Amino acid sequence: MMLCVIPARGGSKRIPRKNIRDFCGKPMIAWSIETAIKSECFDRIIVSTDDEEIASVAKEYGAEIPFMRPAQLADDYTGTTAVIAHAIEWQNSHEEAADTVCCLYATAPFVQATDLQKGFDILKSSGAEYAFSVTSYAFPIQRAIRITQNQRVEMFQPENFDTRSQDLEEAWHDAGQFYWGSAAAWLANKPIFSSDAVPVLLPRHRVQDIDASEDWERAALMFKLLDGSA
């Protein structure tokens, strides 16, 4: 059984109500729900939320809310893995047991149905426990600098000052969009960032973390430039 879980708690601090705030004509969460439906990957698409308004919006766009997330899993400190494991445990105890589960973030308006399909294919063909979206850093991280307490600069890795950018190893980071995994891996709380995971590569122009107002504004500009096609 293929399960999609979209975590969407109501207590966002830096961007209040961001999961259902209007983003380019729709509530933010609607983009993720509609992409999950379009992918045709899932037998069930669940939104895990503690918020009645989010639940109502999610239902309107085609997701299911078979349970409300417990308060102890909706604070500022609970990690994503615990939320997904809770949803799997609920599914397994009430309906057909899930074997493959995708965590899809509610703030992922650039994700495409083909990305989700590709992620599933990579997970199955690799034999890994997880497959998740990544993208490359735009600048070599080996040449990163810090600002010191006296407002000067220093390199994190000064030994790379004279190394040409093209000679440095390319680095990648979590794109913050989706995480495919076996139900067993989620339930066992296995770490996602490990040798048991494989990457699903995404282009940088379709990746934007949305945690602050500046991120939101940048994402909206990017989305409009892409004409809504992401």
Buried (B, 14 or more C-beta within 10 A) or exposed (E): BBBBBBBBBBEBEEBEBBBBBEBEEBBBBBBBBBBBBEBEBBEBBBBBBBBEEBBEBBEEBEBEBEBEBEEEBBEEEBEBBBBBBBBBBBBBEEEEEBEBBBBBBBBBBBBBBEBBBBBBBBBEEBEBBBBBBBBBEEEBBBBEEEEEEEEEEEEEBEEBEEEEEEEBEEEEEBBBBBBBBBBBBBBEEBEBEEEBBBBBEBEEEBBBBBBEEEBBEBBBEBBEEEEEEB
